[in-house]
Every structure is written in structure tokens, then in C-alpha cells.
Amino acid sequence: MLRRISFHLSFCITFFSFYCVLAKSDIAIITNQEADTVDVINLKEKKKKSEITVGKKPAGIFIDKSKKIFFTSNPGSNNISMVDLKNLKHVFLNGGKSPMSLQFNADSNLLYISNWFENQISILDIKKNKITSKINVGNSPAGMYLTNSDKLFVAIKGEDIVTIIDTVSQQKIKDVKVGKAPYGVFSDKDTNLLFVTNVQSNSVTIIDKNSLKALTNIGVGQWPYQIAYENKKKLIFVTNQRDNSISIIDLKKFKVNKTLDDVCEYPEGIDISYNENLIVVACWFEDNIILLDLESYKLVKKIEVSGGPRSFGNFILEDYE
């Protein structure tokens, strides 16, 4: 059942419980597109701890660990929610029309936003709450990934390409041909590889972030959505929406070595908590998240959330204290 709790209710209780969450555990921050909320899950306790009302139809998420803030894209209200984890202060930011994926440069305080219907990337100065520039791209820009070297990779779903942009000059470097209808773009600072989910060709394209060339296409389940990179065994986990499954790809061999069937109904967002040894999956049609053991892949627990969980982007904040 959908619940909507105002951000301002029980502020003190919420604040102190949230502070404890940050001090003791990895947390998962789940965008709920049907409930217009974000749920905060304590992964050590395996319990939902907080619920925050944001904009309408939240989907994309980006967490900045250094500033302890997170952003959600709210395509239903055409804005961005910014929440300060230190005090849970919520602020609406300009997002352009139909904001989808988010990437943030903490050094410059610039937020990059893919605008699905505008065929643009908006660049937002979060200090001024002002869109300072827009970059025209192809039809239906979706997922993005920003590297430390100022390259922005953008999935252009309507044109079957990934566009690479130099964020300093704000000019396109090149387009890379991928599979049909690319949607998600994922990577990690610990790998030179970039991973693209191709929804309509049921495949994952792997791109070298240095050479900017596509290395291979790997077949997975139906409608692959999101990818989590496992940096110890060099694996990636791919959620397949219409198969209710997760494909596990061995990056040493560039092949699927295992498929987890019937994990939940319509799996979408996926991320890894190394401290708690968990794979966390948002299950859109079940209104819950599931926790899988990172070693055995067995179900540990299901946790009910507000409704329509997506969490498009990396959504786990690790506690290093």
C-alpha cells in the first residue's frame, strides 16, 4: 500500500534515526516512482528507516559521497530533488523537461541531466540553481556516466548509439554504435570498461573508456535495464526486466556464466553493498527490494517499499567510519 509521509513530519525523530543509519551501516536510497517518495533502507538492520517525499515520478538517482547529498530526477514534475543527508533538508532544483539520468561533478558543483523529450543534456549549477548550458544530442537521451577525466557517456536510445561528450569544451567527441535502444550506461572508477544495456536487442555492449571503442556485445535476458559492477571477482550483474532475471557476466571471458531466474517481478535498479555482502535489487512490480547474498546469490530478505521502486543509478551509500 502506498504511503506518503511529508518530509516535515517528525523531523527530529527522522533526523536522529537517519544519523544513526549513516554512522552504522550501508544504506540503500530507493526512488519510488508511483509514490513520489524516496525510501532509506538500513542494510545492516535490513529495515526501512525513513521515507522522504520528493518530486513527482522520481526515477534517476545520484549520491555524492563527499558532500553527503543525493539527487533524484522527477520527470513527473520536471525538476530535481536535492536532499542533504546531514540534516535531511530537501530543495527543488531546475531539471529541464523530462529529466532522466543524473551525474554530478562535486568539484564544479555541476549536475548533468539527460532530458528525454528535449533531446538535450542540461548542465545545472546547483549553487545558483541555474541551468548554465544545454548540449544537443540525439533522440531520447537516457542513462549517463561521467568519468574522472571529464568524459560524459550518454545512451541515445532512439539512435542506437552512445554519445561521448567532453564536459570541458561541451563538445561531442564521438558516437559509438551499440545495440538496439540503449538505455543504461554504467561503470566504476576501478575499471576501464563501460557497460551499456540495450533494451530491444537484449544485450550488453562493453566499451573501453580509454580507446572509446566498443569491444563486444553480449546477449542477456529480455529488456536489460541496469548493471552493477563487482570489483572483486570482475563480474557484472544485469537486471532483465521482462525475464524477471539477473544475468551474471564474467568480464575475464566476456560471457554470461550464470543466470538467476525468477528473482522478482520486473527487476530494475541493482547495486552492491560490500560491507553487508549483499546485492540489492529494486523490484518494480512487487513494490519491494530484495537482498541477495553476494557469494551464494540466495535470497536473504524482501523489504517492502513505498511503491514502484526504480533507483536508476548507483543507490547505495557506504559507511566508511
Buried (B, 14 or more C-beta within 10 A) or exposed (E): EEEEBEBEEEEEEBBEBBBEBBEEBBBBBBBBBBBBBBBBBBBBEBEBBBBBBBBEBBBBBBBBEEBBBBBBBBBBBBBBBBBEBEEBEBEBBBBBEBBBBBBBBEEBBBBBBBBBBBBBBBBBBBEEEEBEEBBEBBEBBBBBBBBEEEBBBBBBBBBBBBBBBEBEEBEBBEBBEBBEBBBBBBBBEEBEBBBBBBBBBBBBBBBEBEEBEBEEBBBBBEBBBBBBBBEEEBBBBBBBBBBBBBBBBBBEEBEBEEBBEEBBEBBBBBBBBEBBBBBBBBBBBBBBBBBBEBEEBEEBEBBBBBBBBBBBBBBBBBBEE
